[in-house]
Amino acid sequence: MRRGPTPSSFRLPPLWPCRDAETQQTEAEAAIANLTAASNEVKASLAAEQAVSQELRDTLRASERKGRELLEVERREKDAARKAGDMLERLLQAEKKAVAALQ
């Protein structure tokens, strides 16, 4: 009773049937060249994306810095306006005292 193929009778077909070693070598070298070219293209694309990403990070940092500067300017303007309002209030009180003293 036979249950299936025996290890000695079972053989896998060759990867590149009916090709000589030189043709197989040439095809393998061409495949390696194609993979190398594709790899180089991916690396170049990645480098370009990294450059764009760095530029965007730099722009974001510059925007954040400009935003902080604008907030500081607004704070100073508010302080100056408050101080000017306080000075006007004191001037008005002084004028009222002067008018009251003259009467």
C-alpha positions in Angstrom: 0.0 0.0 0.0 1.3 3.3 -1.0 0.2 6.4 0.8 1.6 9.2 -1.4 4.8 10.3 -2.9 8.0 9.4 -1.1 10.6 12.1 -0.4 12.9 10.8 -3.0 10.2 10.8 -5.7 8.9 14.2 -4.9 10.7 17.1 -6.6 9.9 20.8 -6.9 10.1 22.3 -10.4 13.0 24.6 -11.0 12.4 28.3 -10.3 13.4 29.2 -13.9 12.8 26.2 -16.0 14.6 25.7 -19.2 17.0 28.5 -18.7 20.8 28.3 -18.6 22.8 29.6 -15.7 24.0 32.7 -17.7 20.4 33.7 -18.5 19.4 33.2 -14.9 22.4 35.3 -13.8 21.5 38.1 -16.2 17.9 38.1 -15.1 18.9 38.2 -11.4 21.3 41.1 -12.1 18.5 43.0 -13.9 16.1 42.3 -11.1 18.7 43.6 -8.6 19.3 46.7 -10.7 15.5 47.4 -10.9 15.2 46.9 -7.1 18.2 49.2 -6.5 16.7 51.9 -8.8 13.3 51.6 -7.0 15.1 51.8 -3.6 17.0 54.9 -4.7 13.8 56.5 -5.9 12.1 55.8 -2.6 15.1 57.2 -0.7 15.0 60.4 -2.9 11.3 60.8 -2.3 11.8 60.3 1.4 14.6 62.9 1.5 12.3 65.4 -0.3 9.5 64.7 2.1 11.8 65.2 5.0 13.0 68.6 3.6 9.4 69.7 3.2 8.6 68.6 6.7 11.6 70.5 8.1 10.5 73.6 6.2 7.0 73.3 7.7 8.5 72.8 11.2 10.6 75.9 10.7 7.6 77.9 9.5 5.6 76.7 12.4 8.3 77.8 14.9 8.6 81.2 13.2 4.8 81.6 13.4 4.8 80.7 17.1 7.6 83.2 17.8 5.7 85.9 15.8 2.5 85.0 17.8 4.3 85.4 21.1 5.7 88.7 20.0 2.3 90.0 18.9 0.8 88.9 22.3 3.6 90.8 24.1 2.9 93.9 22.0 -0.8 93.7 22.8 -0.1 93.3 26.5 2.2 96.4 26.4 -0.5 98.4 24.5 -3.1 97.4 27.1 -0.8 98.4 29.9 0.0 101.7 28.2 -3.7 102.4 27.6 -4.5 101.5 31.3 -1.8 103.8 32.5 -3.0 106.6 30.2 -6.5 106.1 31.5 -5.3 106.2 35.1 -3.3 109.4 34.4 -6.4 111.0 32.7 -8.5 110.1 35.8 -6.0 111.7 38.1 -5.8 114.8 35.9 -9.6 115.0 36.0 -9.6 114.7 39.8 -6.9 117.4 40.0 -8.9 119.7 37.8 -12.1 119.1 39.9 -10.1 120.0 43.1 -8.7 123.1 41.4 -12.1 124.2 40.3 -13.5 123.5 43.8 -10.7 125.5 45.4 -11.3 128.5 43.1 -15.0 128.6 44.0 
